[in-house]
């Protein structure tokens, strides 16, 4: 039977473990400066003694560590996995709100950020790892990757990390993304409320691949609620934006409304077919048109919160239970 102690203090745990109070404090947070074996031993002693952390004190200490970040926590790396440097994430206007959210939240928490493009090659990965180690960077935010890259080519044992967006499949780390299912449901309901009955989907094969068919699945599920005569087969575009194929599909299926993730296609179709109600369910900040505005800036801010929490709690490597946070979009006319 475990020996029971009345509310053991850090000092008592330190004496029982034969270490300093500072070592106990770091071990209970799985700090990187304490080996995994020592953390496990000290945590076992603390548990046997009946130690339970005070949630209020834990919160206050986390806030204090965040405000006075140590040298190993001062910088967060933003890594964009992109094969073509001139198309990298940091140069894209589409992804600008993500960057703004990351930078704004990091600054509020007394962190700074540095962007590191990476093409995923072994040579560039090796070089980047050396840079991160030399600079003492332990927190990484992986941004939406090019569709050709589906695996993070980094060993993550020494890093706290989070992923923004779909596409990357391995390893399974915590990620933040738009609530795609919710956003499509919201757009669908708006069209139904407007009296639309024959709602079609125009999507791109790249988007289907990156989201693992999530948008297509949501659309097909919603189609089941319609009368059979009003159910329309979706149109999936190939590598090129084939407006001729869209025109032929419209003539064949006769939709009265169209959903798409592409704002440019929505704009073109609205101009060419003014009688159709065309809605984009993935609008970015500053884009006009009717549809769902994805809160990309909020997604970036949330990614910082996740990786900073990991740093403060001493969490490194691939989590046993990854978190996935989905940020809901908003309708705009």
Secondary structure, DSSP 8 states (H G I E B T S, - for coil): -----SS--HHHHHHHHTS-HHHHHHHHTT-TTS-HHHHHHHHHHHHHTT----HHHHHHHHHHHHHT--TTTSEEEEEEE-SSGGG-GGG-STTHHHHHHHHHHHHHTT-EEEEEEE---HHHHHHHHHHHHHTT--EEEE----TT--B--S--TT-EEEEESSS--BS---EEEE-HHHHHHHHHHHHHHTT---EEEEEEHHHHHHTTTHHHHHHHHHHTTS-GGG----EEE-SS--HHHHHHHHHHH--SEEEES-HHHHHHHHHH-TTSEEEEEEE-TT--SSEEE--HHHHHHHHHHHHHHHHHTT--SS-SS--EEEE--EEE-
